[in-house]
Amino acid sequence: MGKTVGYVRLMRPINSAMMGFAVLVGATLASPDLPHILRTNLLHGFVTGFVLTASSMTINDHYDKEIDAINEPTRPIPSGLIKSEEALVCAFALTAIGFASAYLTSIFCFAVAVLAWLVFVTYTAVGKRRGLLGNLMVSICVTIPFIYGSLVVTNDVKSNVLLFATTVFLSNTGREITKGIADVAGDKAQNVNTLAVRYGERDAAIAAAIFYLIAVSISPLPWTLGLVSFWYVPLVALTDLGLIAYSIKLLRDYSRDNARRTKNGILLWFATGLLAYFAGAFG
């Protein structure tokens, strides 16, 4: 029972489900009136997003075991619940499922899925220690599921999907920088050159807030360009207020504890942002 719980925690089911849902959002934005024949593709798309994210999270925990021993000692590997080698076996099994699901959608989707996985593995093995470059690589991985969803149903990337992908890229980069503030102790010990390690927590907080606020500034564009319905407006306004509030709080208090609260709280506003675009695809 303990190992089962450990494997579940390794896969981060909430994060993985959000990436699966991101594929559905991208598909819905691209083609709200989905033909019946494409609904199987949607199922494959969700599975691909979910299991490849779970695989990536598990691989990340394998590479980060020394850092997590300092920053997150209760995670499955540093706590001894799961062995590092067992985590790798789990990761590659999940990867195989994800690639198979992508292949059943189309060869093109399979190629995109492989590319996304390679970007994340490169980040985990090399890019994470490169600070902002690593943050940008993670944001690419978070953004791809939305684009992938559009490709699943149209073999094209629609303009509204591209705009949303841009806001996701920016706001997630802010969150990655915020995570660096929370993880300074472990990152310093392992020579991970995040912005917080290189320039200090204050400057990192300023950089994170800038990314959040740029994302907020472009969020009205889908509505003003007529790419989404009115139902997008109230939910995206709520999301924007949340991002602004957390930006202000982070600038006022860039301590480790507040950075941890911020990076967790931002996930809620990611969820409302997802719902905003999903609602905006209808009406």
Order of alpha helices (4+ residues) and beta strands (2+ residues): alpha-alpha-alpha-alpha-alpha-alpha-alpha-alpha-alpha-alpha-alpha-alpha-alpha-alpha
